[in-house]
C-alpha cells in the first residue's frame, strides 16, 4: 500500500507538471513573441472612446495625452461624461476650445436596469463616427504620442479585436510593486492565451475592436445585469482564434495611476473578480486549474521537504524556478516590467496569500455602480 509521504510527493510532481505545462505551452508564447510583419500597411480612421464619472482631475491630467496623438489619418476622441457632479463638464468645455477632434457626450440621467459603465460606453460607441474603436479610461494616459497609430496598425485583414497592455505607473514602495506584479501576471495569461488561440479577456484601459463586432453581439446585452465586464466579458464572448490579435509594442501601452492604499487596491481587485464567474467553461477551467496548482505548490513542497526527501524537493523547486524565471524574465522585458524580476520568487510565493484573500470575491454579488 502506498504510504502518505509518497502520495505527497506524487501530488507535488503533478502540481509541478501542471505549472510547467502552463509556462511552456502558454506563457512561452508571449515570452518569445515576435509580431508578424505586415506586407501592406494601412491606416484607419479611429474613434477613441473614454467614459468618465466625476473624473475632472484625471481628465485635466490625462486627456491631453489622447488629444495630442501624432496620427495624420482622421480620428476623434469621444468622452462620455456620465452624470458627473464635479467640474468635469467645464474641464471638457475648455479642452474643446483647443481640440476640434474632441467630441463630448453629456449624460444627465441614470440608465435603468443597466448598472455600471456599460450604458455610457454603449452611448460612446454609438456616437463614434469611425469603425475602429480604441477604448481607454479617464485615469489612463497613453505611454507615447504614437498610441493610436500603434494600436490600429495591429489590425490585419481578418482582425476585429486588438488586445493591448495597460501597466501602472512605476512608483516607490512595496504596494506599487505588488500591484504591478499582479497586473503583469494577469497580462501574461490573457495575452498568452490569445496567442494560443484561446482569447478570453481584455482590459478596458487599453482595448480596441471594430463597431461591427459590438453590434454583431448586440452590445453588452448578454450581461447588462452585471455591473462590470464591459471589457473582459465582452471579449470573452466576442473574441475568437481568428479575429483577435495582441499588441505589446511599448508605444501602444497606456499608463494608469495605481491604488495608493491596500484597501483601495483590495476593493478594486474584488470588483474585477466578480465577473470571471461568467466566463466560458473552458476559460474558467484553464484559469482555475493554473491557480489551484499555483496555490498548492508551496504547501506540498514544504511538506515533501519535511516528511519525504528534502533533496528531491529541492531539485523539483530548482527545475521549476529556472523554467519559470526564464519565461517571466523574457515576458517582463517585453512588457517593460523588468525591474520586478528580482522579486519574482517572492511574488510567486505571495500568490498563495493572494488566492486566499481574493478567491471569496468569485462568489460575491457584484457592486451595482462602476464608481
C-alpha positions as CSV (number, residue, x, y, z in Angstrom):
1,X,0.0,0.0,0.0
2,X,1.3,3.5,-0.9
3,X,2.2,5.5,2.2
4,X,1.0,9.0,2.6
5,X,4.5,10.5,2.3
6,X,4.9,9.1,-1.2
7,X,1.4,10.4,-2.1
8,X,2.5,13.8,-1.1
9,X,5.5,13.5,-3.4
10,X,3.2,12.4,-6.3
11,X,0.9,15.4,-5.6
12,X,3.9,17.7,-5.7
13,X,5.1,16.2,-9.0
14,X,1.6,16.6,-10.5
15,X,1.3,20.3,-9.3
16,X,4.8,21.0,-10.7
17,X,4.0,19.3,-14.0
18,X,0.8,21.5,-14.4
19,X,2.8,24.6,-13.6
20,X,5.5,23.7,-16.2
21,X,2.8,22.9,-18.8
22,X,1.3,26.4,-18.4
23,X,4.7,28.0,-18.6
24,X,6.0,26.0,-21.6
25,X,2.7,25.8,-23.6
26,X,1.1,29.1,-22.8
27,X,3.5,31.7,-21.3
28,X,6.4,30.9,-23.6
29,X,4.2,32.2,-26.5
30,X,4.4,35.7,-25.0
31,X,8.0,35.3,-23.8
32,X,9.2,34.5,-27.3
33,X,6.6,36.5,-29.2
34,X,7.6,38.5,-32.4
35,X,4.9,40.5,-34.1
36,X,4.1,39.3,-37.6
37,X,5.4,41.8,-40.2
38,X,2.7,43.3,-42.4
39,X,3.3,43.3,-46.2
40,X,0.9,46.2,-46.7
41,X,0.3,48.8,-44.0
42,X,-2.9,50.8,-43.9
43,X,-4.1,53.5,-41.5
44,X,-7.7,53.5,-40.5
45,X,-10.0,56.3,-39.1
46,X,-10.1,55.8,-35.4
47,X,-12.6,56.8,-32.6
48,X,-11.1,56.9,-29.1
49,X,-13.8,56.4,-26.5
50,X,-13.4,57.4,-22.9
51,X,-16.1,57.2,-20.2
52,X,-15.8,59.5,-17.2
53,X,-17.7,60.0,-14.0
54,X,-16.5,62.6,-11.5
55,X,-13.1,62.5,-13.2
56,X,-12.3,66.2,-13.5
57,X,-8.8,65.9,-12.1
58,X,-7.9,62.8,-14.2
59,X,-9.4,64.4,-17.3
60,X,-7.3,67.5,-16.8
61,X,-4.2,65.4,-16.3
62,X,-4.6,62.5,-18.8
63,X,-6.9,63.6,-21.6
64,X,-4.2,65.7,-23.3
65,X,-2.3,62.5,-23.9
66,X,-5.1,61.3,-26.2
67,X,-5.7,64.7,-27.8
68,X,-2.1,65.3,-28.9
69,X,-1.5,62.0,-30.7
70,X,0.6,62.1,-33.8
71,X,-1.9,60.5,-36.1
72,X,-2.4,62.0,-39.5
73,X,-5.4,60.0,-40.6
74,X,-8.9,61.0,-39.5
75,X,-9.6,60.4,-35.8
76,X,-11.7,61.7,-32.9
77,X,-11.8,61.4,-29.1
78,X,-15.2,60.8,-27.7
79,X,-15.6,61.5,-24.0
80,X,-18.9,60.4,-22.3
81,X,-19.4,62.5,-19.2
82,X,-21.7,60.2,-17.2
83,X,-23.7,62.2,-14.6
84,X,-20.7,63.9,-13.1
85,X,-21.2,66.2,-10.1
86,X,-17.7,67.7,-10.2
87,X,-16.2,70.1,-12.7
88,X,-15.8,67.5,-15.5
89,X,-18.1,69.5,-17.8
90,X,-16.1,72.7,-17.6
91,X,-12.8,70.9,-18.0
92,X,-14.1,69.2,-21.2
93,X,-15.5,72.5,-22.5
94,X,-12.1,74.1,-22.0
95,X,-10.4,71.3,-24.0
96,X,-13.0,71.6,-26.8
97,X,-11.9,75.2,-27.4
98,X,-8.4,73.9,-28.4
99,X,-9.0,70.4,-29.8
100,X,-11.6,70.1,-32.6
101,X,-11.3,66.3,-32.6
102,X,-12.8,66.2,-29.1
103,X,-16.5,65.1,-29.0
104,X,-18.3,65.3,-25.7
105,X,-21.5,63.4,-24.8
106,X,-23.2,64.7,-21.6
107,X,-25.4,62.1,-19.8
108,X,-27.7,63.6,-17.2
109,X,-29.9,60.7,-16.4
110,X,-29.1,57.3,-14.9
111,X,-29.8,54.2,-17.0
112,X,-32.4,51.9,-15.6
113,X,-31.6,48.3,-15.0
114,X,-28.1,48.7,-16.5
115,X,-25.7,49.2,-13.7
116,X,-22.1,50.1,-14.1
117,X,-20.2,51.6,-17.1
118,X,-21.9,49.7,-19.9
119,X,-24.6,52.2,-20.7
120,X,-22.3,55.3,-21.1
121,X,-19.8,53.2,-23.0
122,X,-22.6,52.0,-25.4
123,X,-23.6,55.6,-25.9
124,X,-20.0,56.5,-26.7
125,X,-19.6,53.6,-29.2
126,X,-22.9,54.5,-30.9
127,X,-21.8,58.2,-31.1
128,X,-18.4,57.3,-32.5
129,X,-18.1,58.1,-36.2
130,X,-15.4,55.5,-37.2
131,X,-15.4,51.7,-37.5
132,X,-12.2,51.2,-35.4
133,X,-12.7,51.9,-31.8
134,X,-10.0,52.4,-29.2
135,X,-11.0,52.3,-25.6
136,X,-9.3,53.6,-22.5
137,X,-10.2,55.1,-19.1
138,X,-10.1,58.6,-17.8
139,X,-7.4,57.7,-15.3
140,X,-5.1,56.4,-18.1
141,X,-2.6,58.2,-20.3
142,X,-1.0,56.9,-23.5
143,X,2.6,56.0,-23.0
144,X,3.6,57.7,-26.2
145,X,2.2,60.0,-28.9
146,X,2.0,57.0,-31.2
147,X,-0.5,55.1,-29.2
148,X,-3.4,55.4,-31.7
149,X,-1.1,54.6,-34.7
150,X,0.4,51.5,-32.9
151,X,-2.9,50.1,-31.8
152,X,-4.6,50.5,-35.2
153,X,-1.5,49.2,-37.0
154,X,-2.0,45.8,-35.3
155,X,-5.1,45.2,-37.4
156,X,-4.7,42.7,-40.2
157,X,-7.2,41.8,-42.9
158,X,-9.1,39.4,-40.6
159,X,-8.6,41.2,-37.3
160,X,-11.6,42.6,-35.4
161,X,-10.1,42.8,-31.9
162,X,-6.7,44.0,-30.6
163,X,-5.7,43.4,-27.0
164,X,-3.3,46.0,-25.6
165,X,-1.4,46.2,-22.3
166,X,-2.2,48.8,-19.6
167,X,0.5,48.9,-16.9
168,X,0.6,51.1,-13.9
169,X,3.0,54.0,-13.3
170,X,6.2,52.9,-11.6
171,X,6.4,54.4,-8.1
172,X,8.3,53.9,-4.9
173,X,7.0,51.4,-2.3
174,X,6.2,47.7,-1.9
175,X,2.5,48.1,-2.7
176,X,3.4,49.6,-6.2
177,X,5.5,46.5,-7.0
178,X,2.7,44.2,-5.8
179,X,0.1,46.0,-8.0
180,X,2.4,45.9,-11.0
181,X,3.2,42.3,-10.4
182,X,-0.5,41.3,-10.3
183,X,-1.1,43.3,-13.5
184,X,1.8,41.6,-15.2
185,X,0.7,38.2,-14.0
186,X,-2.8,38.8,-15.4
187,X,-1.4,40.1,-18.7
188,X,0.9,37.1,-19.2
189,X,-2.2,35.0,-19.0
190,X,-4.6,36.8,-21.2
191,X,-2.0,37.7,-23.8
192,X,-0.5,34.2,-23.9
193,X,-4.0,32.6,-24.2
194,X,-4.8,34.8,-27.1
195,X,-1.6,33.8,-28.8
196,X,-2.6,30.2,-28.2
197,X,-5.9,30.8,-30.0
198,X,-7.9,30.9,-26.7
199,X,-8.6,34.6,-26.1
200,X,-10.7,35.1,-23.0
201,X,-10.4,38.7,-21.9
202,X,-9.0,42.2,-22.4
203,X,-8.6,45.3,-20.2
204,X,-10.6,48.4,-20.8
205,X,-7.6,50.5,-20.1
206,X,-6.2,49.6,-23.5
207,X,-8.5,47.8,-25.9
208,X,-9.6,48.1,-29.5
209,X,-12.3,46.5,-31.6
210,X,-14.5,47.3,-34.5
211,X,-18.0,48.6,-34.2
212,X,-19.3,45.7,-36.3
213,X,-18.2,43.3,-33.5
214,X,-20.1,45.4,-31.0
215,X,-23.3,45.4,-33.0
216,X,-23.0,41.7,-34.0
217,X,-23.0,40.8,-30.3
218,X,-25.8,43.3,-29.5
219,X,-23.5,45.3,-27.4
220,X,-23.4,44.3,-23.8
221,X,-27.0,42.9,-23.7
222,X,-25.8,39.4,-22.8
223,X,-24.5,40.7,-19.4
224,X,-26.2,44.0,-18.9
225,X,-27.2,42.9,-15.4
226,X,-23.6,42.6,-14.4
227,X,-22.0,46.0,-13.3
228,X,-18.5,45.0,-14.6
229,X,-17.4,43.1,-17.6
230,X,-17.6,45.8,-20.2
231,X,-14.1,44.7,-21.2
232,X,-13.5,41.1,-20.1
233,X,-17.0,39.7,-20.5
234,X,-17.5,41.3,-23.9
235,X,-14.1,40.0,-25.2
236,X,-14.9,36.6,-23.6
237,X,-18.0,36.4,-25.8
238,X,-16.7,38.1,-29.0
239,X,-13.0,37.0,-29.3
240,X,-12.0,34.0,-31.4
241,X,-8.8,32.4,-32.6
242,X,-9.1,34.1,-36.0
243,X,-10.3,37.6,-35.1
244,X,-8.1,38.6,-32.2
245,X,-4.5,39.9,-32.1
246,X,-2.3,41.3,-29.4
247,X,-0.1,44.4,-29.4
248,X,2.8,44.7,-26.9
249,X,4.8,47.4,-28.7
250,X,5.8,49.8,-25.9
251,X,4.4,52.7,-27.9
252,X,1.0,51.1,-27.6
253,X,0.8,51.0,-23.8
254,X,-1.4,53.1,-21.6
255,X,-0.3,54.0,-18.1
256,X,-2.6,54.2,-15.1
257,X,-2.3,55.7,-11.6
258,X,-2.1,52.7,-9.1
259,X,-4.0,52.5,-5.9
260,X,-2.4,54.3,-3.0
261,X,-3.6,52.1,-0.2
262,X,-4.0,48.4,0.4
263,X,-7.8,48.8,1.0
264,X,-8.2,50.7,-2.3
265,X,-6.4,48.0,-4.2
266,X,-8.2,45.2,-2.5
267,X,-11.6,46.8,-3.3
268,X,-10.6,47.2,-7.0
269,X,-9.4,43.6,-7.3
270,X,-12.5,42.2,-5.6
271,X,-14.7,44.2,-8.0
272,X,-12.8,42.8,-11.0
273,X,-13.0,39.2,-9.8
274,X,-16.8,39.2,-9.6
275,X,-17.0,39.0,-13.4
276,X,-14.8,35.9,-14.0
277,X,-17.5,33.5,-12.9
278,X,-19.4,34.4,-16.1
279,X,-16.5,33.3,-18.4
280,X,-16.9,30.4,-20.8
281,X,-16.4,26.9,-19.1
282,X,-13.1,26.2,-20.9
283,X,-11.7,29.5,-19.8
284,X,-12.8,29.1,-16.2
285,X,-11.3,25.6,-16.1
286,X,-7.9,26.7,-17.5
287,X,-7.7,29.6,-15.2
288,X,-8.8,27.7,-12.1
289,X,-6.5,24.7,-12.9
290,X,-3.5,27.0,-13.1
291,X,-4.5,29.0,-10.0
292,X,-5.1,25.8,-8.0
293,X,-1.7,24.3,-9.0
294,X,0.0,27.5,-8.0
295,X,-1.9,27.6,-4.7
296,X,-0.9,24.1,-3.6
297,X,2.6,24.0,-4.9
298,X,4.4,25.6,-1.9
299,X,2.5,23.8,0.8
300,X,3.3,20.5,-1.0
301,X,6.9,21.5,-1.5
302,X,7.4,22.3,2.2
303,X,5.6,19.1,3.3
304,X,7.7,16.9,1.0
305,X,10.9,18.6,2.1
306,X,10.0,17.7,5.8
307,X,8.5,14.3,5.6
308,X,9.8,12.8,2.3
309,X,13.2,13.9,1.0
310,X,14.4,17.5,1.1
311,X,16.9,16.8,-1.7
312,X,14.3,15.7,-4.2
313,X,12.1,18.6,-3.2
314,X,15.0,21.0,-3.8
315,X,15.6,19.6,-7.3
316,X,11.9,20.0,-8.2
317,X,11.9,23.5,-6.8
318,X,15.1,24.4,-8.7
319,X,13.9,23.0,-12.0
320,X,10.6,24.8,-11.8
321,X,12.2,28.0,-10.8
322,X,14.7,28.0,-13.7
323,X,11.9,27.5,-16.3
324,X,9.5,29.9,-14.6
325,X,12.2,32.5,-14.2
326,X,13.2,32.3,-17.9
327,X,9.6,32.8,-19.1
328,X,8.9,35.6,-16.6
329,X,12.1,37.4,-17.4
330,X,11.6,37.4,-21.1
331,X,7.9,38.4,-20.8
332,X,8.8,41.2,-18.3
333,X,11.3,42.6,-20.7
334,X,8.6,42.7,-23.4
335,X,6.1,44.4,-21.1
336,X,8.5,46.9,-19.6
337,X,8.4,45.3,-16.1
338,X,12.0,44.1,-15.9
339,X,12.6,45.7,-12.5
340,X,10.1,43.2,-11.0
341,X,12.2,40.2,-11.9
342,X,14.5,40.1,-8.8
343,X,11.3,39.7,-6.7
344,X,9.5,37.1,-8.8
345,X,10.1,34.2,-6.4
346,X,8.7,36.3,-3.5
347,X,5.7,37.2,-5.7
348,X,5.2,33.6,-6.7
349,X,5.0,32.6,-3.1
350,X,2.8,35.6,-2.4
351,X,0.2,34.2,-4.8
352,X,-0.7,31.7,-2.1
353,X,-1.9,34.5,0.1
354,X,-3.4,36.4,-2.8
355,X,-5.7,33.5,-3.7
356,X,-6.8,33.2,0.0
357,X,-7.7,36.9,0.0
358,X,-9.4,37.2,-3.3
359,X,-11.0,33.8,-4.0
360,X,-14.1,34.6,-2.0
361,X,-14.8,37.5,-4.4
362,X,-15.8,34.9,-7.0
363,X,-18.9,34.1,-5.1
364,X,-19.7,37.7,-4.1
365,X,-22.5,39.7,-5.6
366,X,-21.1,42.5,-7.8
367,X,-21.4,46.1,-6.7
368,X,-24.0,47.9,-8.7
369,X,-22.0,51.0,-9.6
370,X,-18.8,51.5,-11.6
371,X,-17.6,54.4,-9.5
